[in-house]
Amino acid sequence: MKKNLYFLLFTFVLSMQGFAQFTESFESATLPASWTLINGGDANTWTPIDYTGSTQLTAHTGSYAVGIMYTTPTAHDDYLISPAITVTAGVNDRFSFWGRSRDPLYPEQIDVMISTTTPTAAAFSIALQSNVAPPSGASFYYYSYDLTAYIGQTIYIGFHSTTMDMFYFDIDDVVSDAMPACSEPVNLQVSNITDNSATLTWNPIAGSVNYEYVLDNSPADPTSGTSTTTPSFSASSLDPTTTYYFHVRNNCDAAGFSSWTTISFTTTAIPTGCLEAMYGLYPSATFTPSNCDGFSPNVITTLGYASEYSNVNVTSGQTYVFSSSVATDFVTISTDDGVTATAYGTTPLTWVSTVSGPVRFYIHADAACGDNDDFRTRAVTCGVQSTDEPDYANLQFPATINVVQGNSEIVYGQVYEAGLTDVAPNIDGQAPGIEAWVGISPEGSNTDPSTWTNWTVADFNALHVSNNDEYMLAIGGNLAPGTYYYATRFRLNTGPFVYGGTDGTNGNFWDGTTYMSGVLTVTAAPVPVNDECAGAIALTPAGTFEAGAITTNNYSSSYTDTNVPDCQSNVLDNVWYSVIVPDSGNITIQTESVDGSPFTDSIIVAYSGTCGALTAIDCNDDDDNGLFSTLALVGQTPGSTVYVSVWRYSFGTGQDGQFQIAAYDASLANPTFDISRLSYYPNPVTDVLNLTAPNEISTVSVFNLLGQKVMATTVNATEAHVNMSTLSAGTYVVKVMANNEVKTLKIVKQ
């Protein structure tokens, strides 16, 4: 640790007398002599920064501000300390400054501290404000503090930085002055500037009666203004390319008005379209929309830049909506290879095409044709959306679901359209034009389903016969422990979405009051049986991955294993499996993903020996199978047991969850057992599942989604009748073995 105290004895003597009022704008390459610097962390510390040559940032006023730069790996412990202030009522009982955190990806913060004794680190024991964190960006924000509690005392104000590996925090225009009888509005900001409008905002002031504002073309303070009680103003009907001044003051009733706070801005020119393309054409191929339902966006690219264009095929007379994922982006369409602008405006831009063939779809950061290389999604929607809506929709049942992590339960929803779902042949079959989904909210978020993003297509329930069509979906299987909410969603003839809710007994359109979302509670799974080697789940070797795959998981597994893989050390939460090597001496172990599972990256280690005395055979981390690993073991001893540890990669966004695993070798394949010739019904099943195969079925095994075997039966016949009536409702994996080959079925139990 290094400490530099920049003051001399005579400065200390003067400082004990205290300053009255002062304003410090740091307009020098060195800190003022009356200020103290303590560098208690890494080498970087508070220093004046000259913005004269910068094209992106400025000081709040003048050319300089003082700032502190990011550091790693040692955190800051740095103080920038004001001169001594002997607080006097009506003279210097207010302290203020302007602060800025530059980067929203690396937000900085500081603490504003007080010492009532000396300008030393240990003396700053009182916080005026902890965690001062202005909104990150190029703007400064105003902070003000009432010092009347310290009248008669000599104090120091310290700006204390303790962050690590962030970016920059800047300070400018520090003022020690009198607390006004009526506080003026602060942090006056202008945004959304166009050729004819702008938005003005300022911090609300506690106890304010109202505010008065004036919008004019003069920097001089007005004498009076228009009253408002809200700390914002939307300016409209402005002239293009004109400089305006917005003045606002606070009304403190008996204490009178505050001083005026003023900000200026200049409106933009009237847009004429932007045909520049700093980044050229991307992607190179001309894009043709594939879905013109008037609703679904056709994504051109997720890697677009501002000041770039794509070529899009259009049809004359068709309606198109061109959009960017950045809400302030400016869209321009050109039908003549960029010579002139045919249509333009802020995203999304709706345009009825007047031509057939390719057009240029430009994106810019604003109407001034700004550019940047932040990724954005460029998309086009075509067609006019149907206005058709179902007459009725609901969340049929259940109203509540409680499952253990890794398990699921079926949700049912019904939809009705007069003359469609209630007439032959649709009354006992699926009506055309209807689409159905089941959606799940973010964890703990009981919000309007129209704001949710997690929707899964639901299956038509052919076993239900009524005037309503019924759809169903098993949910919950891949969710972390917590409380979620679910609802149904329907669409008729690609019209608007409608949502189904329940009042706990009956269902109807979701309205947020009477008919609400269902409640799904997921509790943590127990420690899996295969958490340790001794509990390894036995895999049945098959001829192919598909024939031998089981769905399993590592929920609630504990990281206590000492057998860390040699091929990857960043691992967590392993589970164990075993397999007996077939006569060929070869066996392949393979893992694969499960749709929707947060388990996205596996590592496999294979061992010989016995639990407690294992010897590693081989290890694989993504080399042959994307993010999921595969091990092909050859020359093993037939009849020996191979133990397999499956780990989850600990970096990235992956979490514990479901995955598939299988052990297989081509020598075990039986090409005469064709899955297309294995028949089974019904699915969903209420009681008995019936299976028929061209070969003799030897065994049928049923597993839950935790990978646990819940039922097994020996058949030795070409037909099997599996009684599943005692099983709980949910999704199960059924393994059918015939001629040493396993076929996997996903069966829904009602």
N, C-alpha and C positions, 0 to 999 in steps of 0.2 A: 504494500500500500504506500502511496506517495502523497504527501500533503504539501501544498504550496500556499502560503499565506502572504498575499500581496498587500502588505501595509507596513508603514514605518511608524516609529514611535510618535512623531509629531502628528501623523494622520490619526492615530489612535486617540491622542489627546483632543484633537478637534472633533472627532466623531463622538466622543463622550458628551460634547456640548449639544449635539443633535442638529439636524437640518430642519428648517421650517418647511417651506414648500420646495419641490423640485420636479423637473421633467427631464427624463433621460431617454434619448433616442439612439445612443450608442453610435454616433456618427464619426467613428474613428476606427482604425485598424487595431487599436489596443483598448482594453477596458479602461473606463475612467478610474483615476487614482483613488477616488472615494469609495469604490466598490471593492469587495473582497471576494476572492475565488478560493475555494477548497476543492482540490482534486483528490478524492479519496478512493477512486476506483481504478479503471484502466487509464491508458494514456490520453484518451479523448476527453475533452472537457468543454465548458462554456467558453465560446470565443466569438468575437465580432465577425460577421460575414458580409462581404461586399456584393450587392446584387446588381451593380451597375451594368455588367455585361450580360445578365441573364435575360433570356427571351421567354421564360416560363414562370419565373417567380420574381417577386419584388419584396422589399421591406414594407412594413406597414406605412411608414412615412420615411422620406429621405432615401439614402443609399444603403444604409447598414441596419442590420438587426443582429442580436446576439443569439447563438444557437449551440446546441450540443448534438454531436453526431453519434450514430449507432456504434455499438461495440460488441465484440465477442472474442473469447468466451467469458471474459470477466465483466461483471455488471458495473454500471456507474454507481458511484456514491459521492456525487458532486454537488456542491452548493455554489450558487451565484447569490451574493449577499449585498443588500442595499446599504447605503450609508445609514448611520444612526438617525433615528427619527424620534425626537422628543414630542410626543403627541400632545397637541394643544387644541382645545375645542374651537371649532370655527376657523381653524388655520390649516391643520394637516391631519385631520381625523378620518381621512379617506385614503386608501391606497388602491391603485388600479394598474393594469397592464393589458397588453394585447398579446395573445398566445396563438401558436399555430403548430399542429401536427401535420406533417407534409403528406404522408402516404397512407391511404386507407387499408392497404395490405399489411402494413407494419405500424399500427397506431402507437404513438408515444403518449406518455402522461408524466406529470410531475406532481409533487406536493408543495404547497405554499406554506412555509413554516415561519414561526415567530420565536425569536430569542429576546428575553427581557434583561439579559446580562451582557454577554460578549458575543462577537461574531465567530464563534467556534462551533464545530459540528455537534459536540455534546450538549451545547446550550440550546439547540433548536428542539424544544420538547413540546411546543404547542403548534397544532395544525390549524391554520386559517382555513385551508381546504385541502383535503386529501384527494388524490387521483384526479387532478385536473386534466381532462381529456377532451379538447376541442374536436369537433368533427374534422376528420382528416381531409386535406386538400390544400389548395393554394391560398385560401382565405385565412385571415387572422380573426380571432374572436376576443371580445372584451370581457375582462374579469375585474370586479370591483369589490372592495372589502371595507366594512365599517370598523374603524379603530377606536370608537368612543369608549370602549371598555378599557382602553389603555391610556386614557387621558392622564397626563402628569408623569407617565413613565417614558423612559428612553428604550426604544426597541430596535431590532433589526429584522428585516424581512428576508427570508432565504428561499430561493427557488431550488428545490432538491430533486435531483434525478437519480433514480435507482434502477432503470430499465436495462435490458440486455438484448442485443441483436434485433432492434427495431429500426428506426430510421433517424429523422431529425425532429427536434422540438425547438421552435424559435420564439423569442421574446422581443418585443419592441414597445416603445413609448410607455415607459414606466412613469407613473405620476403619483406624487404625494401632494394632496390638496385638501381643501375643506369639503366636508360632507354637505351637499346641497340640501336646502329645505325640501326640494322636490327633485327626485332622481330622474335624469333624462333617459329616454329609450336608448338601449345599447344593442349591439350586434345587428344593426340594420343591414339587411342583405337584399340583393336584387337577383332574380332568377327568371328563367323561361322568357328571355328577351326575344321578341320577334320584330317584324317590321311594323307591327301595330299594337303590341301589348307587352306587358311585363308583370311580374309578381314581386311585391315588396313584403318583407317580414321583419319583425324585430322581437326581442325577448319580452314576454309579458312581465308587467311590474305589479307585485303584490300591493294591494290597497289603492290601485289607480282608480280614479273616478271614470276617466275615459282618456282618449288621446285625440289630439288635433293634428291633421295632416294637410299638406299642400303639395300639389304636383305642378311645377311650372318650369320655365326655362331660365331662371335666375338663381345664382348661388347665394344671393343675399337672404338673410332670415326674413320670413314673412312676419306680419303683425298678428294674424289670426288664421284659423284654418277650419276645416270640416271635421266634425266630431265623429268618432267611432269607438266602439268598446272592444273591438277585436284587434289583436296585434298583427294585422296583415292588411294588404290592399292589392286588389287586382286592377291594374291600369289597362284601359282599352281605348280604342279609337285614337291611337297615337299616330304621328306622322313618321314615315320611314326616314332612316339616316338622320335622326334629330337627337340632340343631347337634351336630356331632361334632368331636373333636380327634384328629388323627393325629400320633403322636410316633415318631421314628426316631433311632437312634444307631448309630455305627460301632464295630465291635469290632476293636481293633488288637493283640490277643493280649497280648504282654508289656507293651505300653504302656497297656493297659487300654482302657476305653471312652471315646468322645468325649462331649461334652455332647449333650443332646437337641435335635433340631430339630422344631418343632411347626407344624402348619398346621390351620386350622379350616375347616369347610364345613357348609352346611345343605342337607339333602335337600329335594327338591321335594315339593309336594303330590301325592297320588294323582291321575293325570290323569282328567279327566272330559270331555275333548273341548274343542275351541276353536271357538267359533261367531262370534267377532268377525271383522270384515273391514274393516280400516282402508282398504284399497285397493279394496274392493267386488268386483264381478263382472268377470272377464276370462277369455277374450274374451266378448263379449256374446252370441254365438250358442251355442246348446246343442250340445255335442259328442257325436257318435255314433261309437263305435269301429267301424272298418271291417274289422279283422282280429282274429278271435277264435281264433287257433291256440294260445293258451296260452303263447306265447313272444314274439311280436313286440310291442314297445311301440307304442301308438297315441299319438303326441305331440299334446297339446292346445295347448301353447304353449311356446316357448323364452324368453319374456319375462315369466314369472310373478314375482310378488312374494310375500313372506311376509306373512300376514294378508290373504289374498285367496282367492276361490273361483272355480271353474268349474262350470257345469251339465253333467252327463254323463248321457246316456240309458243305462239299464241294463235288463236282462231278469231277471225273477224266476227264481231257481234257478241263474243263471250265476255262475261264479267270476270275481272281478275282483281285480287287484293295482294299487293306486293308489300312485304313486311321485313323488318329487322328485329332481332331480339333486344336491341338497344332502343329504348322508348323515345329517345331524342334524335335518332338518326333521320336523315333527310333522303327521300327516295326520288329518283328521276328516271323516267322512261323515255327512250329514244327509239323511233321507228326507222331512222335513216342512218344507222351506224355511227351515232354520236355527233351528227352535224347539228341537229336542233333537238330541243326538249319538247316532247309531246305532252307529257303530264309530269307533275312534280308536287311534292308536299311532304310533311312529316309522316313517318311511318305510323300506321299502315295506310297505304295509298290505294284507293279503289279506282279502277279504270276500265271502261268498256272498250275493248280493242276495236280499232278501225282498220286493222290490217290482218293478214294471215301470214305466218312465217316467224322468223326470229326477230326479237326486239332486244335492246340493251336495257338491263335492270341495274342502275347505279345505286350505290349506297355511299352517303357522306355523313360526317359526324354532326353536321348542322346545315342550316340554309346558306351559310357562308362558305360552303363546300370544304369544310374541314376534313382532315385526314387523321387517322391513327391506326396502329396495328394491333389493337385489342380484338380478340376473336369475337365474332358475332354470328348468329344464325341468319341466313338469308333464305326466305321461303316465299312461296306463292300459293294462294288459294284461288281456285277457279270455279265458276258456276255460281248459280244462285240457290241458296239453301231452301229446301222444301219447308213449307210451313205446317206440314202434317204433324200432329201430336196424338199419342194414344188418349183414349177417353178416360182411362183409369190405369193406375200403376200403384204398386205397394211393395212393402217389405213384409212378406207373408209370415214368416217365422224363421228362427226364433227371435225373440226380442232381446235376449241376453245369451251369451256364450261364455263358458268358463272352460279353458283347456290348459293342459300342461304343455310347456314349450316343446315344440316338435310335433304336436298333435293338431288335428283340425276338426272342424265340425261344419256340416253343410248348412248354407243359408239359402232360403227359397224366396223368390219374388214372383209376383204375378202381374200380368198386363192384359188390358182389354181394349179392343177397338170394335165398335158396333159394325156389323156387316163383314167382319174379317175373322176375328177369333171365335165368333159364336155361330158360324155357319159351316156346313160341310164343304170341302173335306177337312177344314181347319179345326172344327170343333173337337176332333179326336186326333189331330196332328198339328204340326208346327205351321203357324200362319206366316206367309211371306212378308218381307219388308220390315220385320221387327228385329232389332238388335238389343242385346241385354248384357249388362255388366254388373259386377258387385265391386264396390269400392271400400277401401279402408282408409281412415284418417291417419294423419301423423299421430304418434303416441301422445296420449293425453289431450288431444285437440278435438273437442266436441263442437265442430264448426259446420258451416253450410257445405253439404257435399259437392256443390258446384265448384268449390275451391280446391277440392282434393285432386291429386295427380295419380294416385295408386288405384287404377281400375283394371280389372281382369274380366275377360269375356266369360260369360256364364253359359252353361250347357242347358239345352232344352230338355225338360223332364217329360219323356214320352209316356211315363206311367200315369201322369195326371191328365184327366179328361174332364173338362168343364167349359163354360163360356170363356174363361180366362186361359191364356197360355201361361205355363209356369216354367221358370228357369231356376237353375241351382248352381252353387259353387261351394267347394270346400275351402274354408279360410282358416288362417291362424297358424298353419304349419311352419312357416318360416319367420315368424315374428319373435322379437326379443320380449322378455317379460315386461308387462306394463298393461295399461288400459287403452283400448282403441275403440273406435266407433265405425260402424259399417252401415251401408245403405245400398239400395239397388238403383240402377240407372237404365233407362230405356230410350229407344229412338225409333220412330216410324218413318220409313221412306227417306232416310238421311235428314230428317227434320231436326228441330231443336231437342236437346236432351231434356227428359223429365226424370224426376227422382222419386223413389219409393221410400216411405217411412212407416213407422208403427206407433200405436199408442200403448203398446204392451199386450194388446189382445187382438185388435184389428189393424188393418193397414189402409193407407191411402197415399196420395201425393205428399211428399215431404214438405212440411210447412214451418218447421222449427219451433212450433208451439204445441200443437196437439199430436201431430205425427212426426216423430223424431227418428234419429238413427238408433240402431241397435248398439248394445254395449258388449264389447269383447274383452275379457280379462284373461291374460296369459300369465301363468305362474311359472316360476323357474323349474326347469326339469331336474329330476334327481341325478345324482352322480351316475354316469352310465356303467353298466355291468362290465364293459370292456375298458374301463379307465386305466386298469393295470394289465400287464401281460397275462397274469393268472386268469383273468376273465375274458381273454380273447374270444371274439365271435368267430366260429368256424365258417369259412367260405367253402361252398360246394364247387369244385372245379367243373368248368363247362367248356364247350368247344369254341364259344365266342364271348366277347364282352356282353353283348345283349342277352345272351342266354343265361349268363351267370350273375348279372348285376343285381345288387340289392341297394335299396335306399337306406342310408344310415345317417348318423350325425355325431357331432362331438359336443353337444350341449352339456354344460356344467362339468366338463372334464377338468381335471386339476393338473396344473403344471408342476408335477413332482418327480417326473421321470428324469433319470440321470443319463439316459441314452440319447443325447442330443445328436442330431444328424451331422455327419462330416461334411455333407454337401451344402448345408445351409444352417447357420446358427440362429437366424432370426425366426424362431418358431415358438408356437404356443399350443397348448391344449390338445395333446395327442390321444388317440384311442388305438386299440389293438385288435388284430385279426389273425387268424391262422388258416393254413391250407396244407393238405397232404399232397406231396408231389406225385403226379401220375406216373405211369409206367414209362413214359417217354423220357422222364428226367427233366422235362422242361415245363415251366409254368410262367405265365405273364400276370403281373398284378397291375391293375389299371384303375385310376380314379377319374370320375367325370362330374360335371356340375349337375345341379338340380335347379330347374327354372325357378327364379325368384329367391333362391337361397343366398344369404349373405356370405356363405363360405365360398370364396372365389379363387383360392390358390392353395394347392396341397403340396406336401413333401412326403415321400415314401421312403422307409428304410426296411429292408428285409433282413432277418436274422435266422441263423441256425442255432441248434442247441436247445436248452430248456430255459424257462423263465427263471431268472436269477443267475443264469450262466449262459448268456447269449453272445454270439459272435456275429458281427455284421457281415452280410454277404455283399450287399450293394445298396446304393442310395441314389435317388433321383429327385431333382428339383426342376421341373418344367422343360427338361431338355428335349423331350420327344412328343409332348402332348400339350402344347400351350402352357397355361398356368396350372393345369392339372397333370399330375405325374404318372409315369408308366415305368415299370421295371420288368424287363424280359430276362428271366433267370434260366440258364441252360446248364446241363451237366450236373444237375442235382441228383441226390440219391432217391430213387423211387421209394415211396412209402414213408419218407422222412417228413417231418413237420417243419414248415417255414412259418415264422412269426413275422407279422407285418405291423409296423407302427406308422400311422398316418397323422401328420402334423398339419397345423394351419400356419401359413406365413403370417408373421406378426406385424409387418409394416403395411402401409396402404390402408384401404378402407374396409378390407374383409373382416368378417366376424365369424364366431362359431355358428354352425348351421348344418344343414343337410348336404350330403353329397352321395354319389354312387361309387361302389367299389365292386370289382369282380376279379376272380382268378380263373384263367382259362388257358387252354392249349389246343391247337388245331387237331391234335390226335384224338381229342374227345368229341369232335364235331360229328353230328349224325345228319347228313344232308337229306335223309328221307323224312325227317320230322319238320314239316313246313308249317310255320306259324299261320299262314293263310288258311290252312286246313284244320287248325284248332279252333273250335267254336265254343262260345260260352254265352250264357244268358241267365238271368237278366242283369243289367248293369245300369242303374243302381239295383242292389239286391236288398230285399227285406228279410228273407229267410234262407232259401236254398239257392246256391250257385251251381248251375249245371254246366258240365264240361264234356266235350266229345272230341276225340283225337283219332287220327288214322292209325296210330300206333298205340300199344298198351301204355297207359299212364301208370307209372309205378307209385309216385307219391304226389300229394298236394300239400304245400305248406303256406300258411298265412302269416304275414308280418305286419306290425303296425309301423307308422312312420318314424318310430324311434329305432327301427331295425330289430325289434324284439319279436321272436316267434310266438304267436298267440294261439296257433292251432296247427295240427299236422295230422294227416290221415294217409294210410296205405291203401292203394286202390287196386293195382294189378288188373286193370280192365281198360277198355277203350272209352268207357263212360265213367264220370265221377259226379257225385251229388254231395256238395259240401254244405253242411248246415251252419250258417253264420248267424243264426237268430240270436245267439247269446252275446254276440259282440256289440260293443257300443257303436253308435253312429259315427261315421268318419270314413277316411280313405285308407285302404289297405293294399299291400302288395302281395299278390298271390303267385307262388312259384309252382309251376307244373313241370314235373320231371317225367320224361319218357325216353327210353333208349340212351340213358346217361346224358341227356341234354335237358337244360332247364329253359322254360319259357316264362317270361315275367308279364303279369297282367296287373293293371291298376283298377281296383274295384272299389266302388263307393257303396258303403253300407248305410241304409236308411234306418 
